[in-house]
């Protein structure tokens, strides 16, 4: 009997922003493949019940609560995880925020905050994870990009700037890290039913537009991204780096 594909037994995966939404679905999927998964969010009261639910399902789960905007706290948490588990194999830089406002009214301080959370903090924390990976000669770094960086949409100027930069960064990081055993890729999800998109889900006009524009004819779910996260995180995907993988029901492929 051969070994199964995408087996993550013995590996440690850190997923930021995994108390709900895309991060939670990714964490559950990675743990389901045998990884020990470290959950993250800002609030222990949100993260700890999720940890307990996953443990009740027999999954190996640890917790590291930090705000990604506090980069020193986040990098210290990664050092603690490295010391506790002896390895960080997979780092999914997934925590993110959005602020919707028309371009001509978008406040610069808000632009800078969204850019910091979605880009600068991701860059700094994932880079720290990469240091631990390079030291062991193996790692998988995954950012959450967005289809908003692939097509122009209204009201998301800061979010788009940050996600577009992440798409560019994976190419640049791959050039520096591929020969160190570390792959760097991004997911570009389409519109996914989570708290982040609640206002859009409640907007009947947007809902109708999305269903019509998406060949699959529906919103995505966090679970729709889980298989892509497992694949990119696997040892078998070691020759894939510097890529942005779009998972959007065909939205950006359609005319
Ligand atoms: P949710 O709002 O459902 O979840 C966001 C998660 O991130 C929560 O666990 C939240 O926990 C955590 N989080 C938010 N801010 C911080 C912070 N400063 N520090 C640490 N954790 C934080 O969002 P989604 O699951 O939809 O989004 C996840 C990622 O996917 C984001 O990067 C988003 O931009 C991206 N994305 C989402 C799409 C969608 O349609 N939903 C489409 C394309 C990309 P808590 O608030 O408790 O801290």
Boltz pocket constraint, residues with backbone or C-beta under 6 A from the ligand:
constraints:
  - pocket:
      binder: B
      contacts: [[A, 16], [A, 17], [A, 18], [A, 19], [A, 20], [A, 21], [A, 22], [A, 23], [A, 40], [A, 41], [A, 42], [A, 43], [A, 46], [A, 66], [A, 67], [A, 68], [A, 69], [A, 93], [A, 94], [A, 95], [A, 96], [A, 97], [A, 117], [A, 144], [A, 145], [A, 146], [A, 147], [A, 188], [A, 189], [A, 190], [A, 191], [A, 192], [A, 193], [A, 194], [A, 195], [A, 196], [A, 197]]
      max_distance: 6.0
